[in-house]
Amino acid sequence: MGRSSKAGRATFVGAAVLFLLVLVACSGSESSAPVTQDEGAGKPPAGAPAPVATAAPPADGAAVSGALIVRTGTLELQVKDVTAVVTQARDLVASLGGYVAGSEETNQGEKHVATITYRVPVDKWQDAVTGLRGLADQVVHESTQAEEVTSQVVDVNARLDNLRVSESSLRDIAARAGTIPDVLAVQDKLTEVRDQIERLTAQQNDLTGRAALGTLEAIWETPVVAVAEVQSGWDLGREIDHAAAQTVRAGQAAASLLVWLVVVGVPVFGPMLLIGVVVIVLLRRWIARIPPRPEHPGWGPIGPGPTPPPGDSGPGA
């Protein structure tokens, strides 16, 4: 009787764990199925599970009942006094229920730039954009985006419901398990389910949090005067330095050429030049030693002389 009862209990625990594995696998397949929405309503389908309560703020939970929109945007604005306007913009966003999530400020010569990231309630989004635009002297660039994440939240809620059912069943099985191996097997599966629940809960909180508070980045900058912008690209000292550098480079090139001529030219062409000079000198001396040709009567120093007139045969005729 003892052996049969243990075998029956082990069979029951094994079957229960197998059933829960199939249940968890089914919950994963349900998450991959597309979730459709009613046109114009912006609400989850009638057959979808109702959202579950999480650790998210109350405002986020209220947003799940309708369409969840994640809003992001960027504003590039020119102002005369960046420091003063940044303070005014912070007060404006705070009055709408938002806050400053990050800031960065730089000074580049005549240009002062401050990049501020604001988190604004979605129902006050347009008020924040309009208010920040009103503080600027000129709007250089504006870009806003909206992404609906209602179906993602509904999908996460359905998966959480299935996992919580699996967790409850595993706890019951763990309480009935009689052997240590059975208890350890159930505990391992329970730990895996709890890990999935925590990850999905964090994903749900992130989606609902981003849908509750939009992210708006504002770039506040001072306008750059045209003359100052042109002058910023020219520097007298830098031009003099460049000219001096070019002169030094030219001198270095001439010195390098002279070194090559001395080191390479003299050993290679020097002997040839010396031999040529010696040959020319010897040739000139040899030509100088040749006696002059004697003058022939009727011949000039170079060729025949003038032809005598007719009837004159020459001297003594």
Number of C-alpha atoms within 10 A of each C-alpha: 6 7 8 9 10 13 12 12 17 17 12 15 22 17 12 15 20 11 14 19 14 11 16 18 12 13 18 15 11 15 16 9 9 10 15 12 15 10 7 6 10 15 18 23 15 9 6 14 14 15 18 13 9 14 11 16 12 10 14 22 19 12 17 23 14 13 17 27 22 21 21 21 18 17 21 18 24 23 20 15 14 21 15 10 16 20 10 14 22 16 14 18 23 16 11 15 12 22 18 18 13 11 13 10 14 11 10 7 9 12 14 20 20 17 18 20 18 24 23 28 24 22 12 15 22 12 16 24 19 10 14 21 19 13 17 20 13 14 16 13 11 13 11 13 11 13 11 14 17 25 20 16 22 23 21 19 23 19 22 23 17 18 23 15 13 22 21 12 16 21 14 11 20 18 10 14 20 14 12 9 11 18 16 13 15 23 16 11 17 20 13 12 18 16 12 16 20 12 12 18 18 14 15 22 19 15 22 24 20 21 27 24 25 24 23 22 22 23 21 26 24 17 17 14 11 9 8 11 12 10 10 11 7 10 10 8 9 10 11 11 12 12 12 12 12 12 12 12 12 12 12 12 12 12 12 12 12 13 12 12 14 13 11 12 12 13 11 12 11 13 11 11 12 10 10 11 12 10 11 11 10 11 11 10 10 10 9 10 8 8 7 8 8 7 12 12 8 13 12 11 12 9 10 12 12 9 10 10 8 6 7 10 9 10 5 5 6
